[in-house]
Amino acid sequence: MNRVRGLFCKREEKTPLWLSAPFRVLAETRDPESRAWGLLLHFRNRDGVVHELAIPKRLIAGEGGEVRQLLADHGLDLASSQAARQAFMDYLCSIQTRERAVSVPRIGWHRVADRLVFVLPDGVIGEASERVILQSAEPQPHDFRKGGSLDEWKAKVATLCIGNSRLMLAASTALAGPLLELLGEEGGGVHYVGNSSVGKSAAGRIAASVWGGGPREGAKDFWRSWNGTANGQEGAAALHNDALMILDEMNQARAQEVGDVVFMIANGAGKLRAQRSGFMRQQARFRLLVFSTGEGTLEAKMAEAGQRVMAGQEVRLVHVPADAGAGHGLFEDLQGCADGGALAKRIEAATRHHYGVAARAFLVWLTAQMAVDELALRRRLAGLVDALFQRLVPAGADGQVQRMARRFALIAAAGELAAEAGIVPWPATDAECAARLCLEAALSERGTVGAREDAAAVRKLRDFLISNGPSRFEIWADRNSRRQDSEDRGHDGQDEQPGRPQGRSKEPGEGGGLPPGIYKVRDRRLGLVVPVAAIVGKPPTYRPRLDFDGITRATIDRDFPRLMAKAIDKALKEAT
């Protein structure tokens, strides 16, 4: 190859055929199992920009159109004739070199020999015995870029999190992604829910600035939207393995798929797909945390498609009210600004220029700790998360709430470790305080520390009883004291107005939930059973009478909703 003019093919009694501009083969690549071989090419385009591309050999073995398109897209000049194209591909197929590099298919943690390294699209953090490069069949665009220095990010971005629980939780969530692999924790995330202009975007910018951004809008370029297909979100999740994915505006998500996307991201596995031969393709695998925002809840979004949210989905994507309750929307401390809007604009301006350095610094610190003693670091992380969990989990919490508390303990641990490493400016204990405030707000919105299904059943029953009034039910303090209402009966004992009222509400058992019959409100955590009402599965034979604490017929129609709610709440309170 001529280093100035490029690659030529010698031909007998003819002028050498020009094939391409000059390039170098740096190494042959393969994965840690000595599969997925490829070539690592190095060249400089006409703008003087240097590129290094890992080309899978399985693409070279074919017609080569994808390889040529990829090289041309990065600025390598290529000949266009059929003879030149074939000769160029023959040359690539024949290359052999002693130099080797380890290839990996996605970003994140990878073990090379006996060391864990963290692979990013533009480099590797950590030391390995061989060079490690990211190799994929189709290079993907990324926004893991850097802007400014760590000191500038700390002074102009991270400082604004002090005194603001939602901002600190957002930054700590971003830092917690790399800890999932080290602790063997499952993926998931948090969803900030609140009205427009409450400050959710400011929290999203803070979280994004930890990992990256771009030249267009700074840290916001790292965002992704809920507006996409489940397949598209699967691909995006793979691009953010062991890191953070930000999904903005859940109201733009597809209602039919949003629940499946939450499960997919948390479970860390894409769909099973078949090859043309019928054999299974390699399944996408990933592990990451999600920071989501939206004006509505997952439950409300799924309801648009007639679906019911499952407790497991809400546990995996914990809903945190964006309004911190201090009168400034998402913020508690205005950091000297006139109002919440001014602080949001300050965050927007700062994150336009300072992003992508904190996560890299945190990874450098983690890999340095593992280089000394990886097992000791893992044990320390596990002990820290366990201790935080014990302090955060409320007494009597159901298993679902315990999983939520575990997620917040992991996030708090990341914030504390980053403070210890000097990556963030807040005291180590502040991360735990922020996690506690946000967890308490999430549980308050949830309405119970018990199983969500039990709370939903009680709420559904309560709403149904209140809305249907005395035409369907009676309330009693003691079953044995129930009085017959002879005024509502004829001489033959039958109801003068038989049948259900017109325009009835749906039965609790219709559309999912509670079967007709005698229903008793039950709280599994407390082991309590409260006889609240007789739910009639067929038209009643007489109109029931309210018989509760001496209520008279004159007050029934006017006060029934209030009295029914009072009766249910009183029964539950006394039983606890």
Secondary structure as UniProt FT lines:
FT   TURN            3..5
FT   STRAND          6..11
FT   TURN            12..13
FT   STRAND          14..20
FT   STRAND          24..30
FT   TURN            32..33
FT   STRAND          38..44
FT   TURN            46..47
FT   STRAND          50..56
FT   HELIX           57..60
FT   TURN            61..63
FT   HELIX           65..73
FT   TURN            74..75
FT   HELIX           82..94
FT   STRAND          100..104
FT   STRAND          108..112
FT   TURN            113..114
FT   STRAND          115..120
FT   TURN            121..122
FT   STRAND          123..125
FT   STRAND          131..134
FT   HELIX           150..156
FT   HELIX           158..161
FT   TURN            162..163
FT   HELIX           165..176
FT   TURN            177..178
FT   HELIX           179..183
FT   STRAND          188..193
FT   TURN            196..197
FT   HELIX           200..211
FT   STRAND          213..214
FT   TURN            215..217
FT   HELIX           219..222
FT   STRAND          224..225
FT   HELIX           230..239
FT   TURN            240..242
FT   STRAND          244..248
FT   HELIX           250..252
FT   TURN            255..257
FT   HELIX           258..267
FT   TURN            276..277
FT   STRAND          289..294
FT   HELIX           298..303
FT   TURN            304..306
FT   HELIX           311..316
FT   STRAND          317..321
FT   TURN            329..330
FT   TURN            335..336
FT   HELIX           340..351
FT   TURN            352..353
FT   HELIX           358..392
FT   TURN            395..396
FT   HELIX           399..420
FT   TURN            421..422
FT   HELIX           428..446
FT   HELIX           452..468
FT   HELIX           469..471
FT   HELIX           479..481
FT   HELIX           486..488
FT   TURN            491..492
FT   TURN            502..503
FT   TURN            508..511
FT   STRAND          517..523
FT   TURN            524..527
FT   STRAND          528..535
FT   TURN            549..550
FT   HELIX           553..555
FT   HELIX           556..575
//
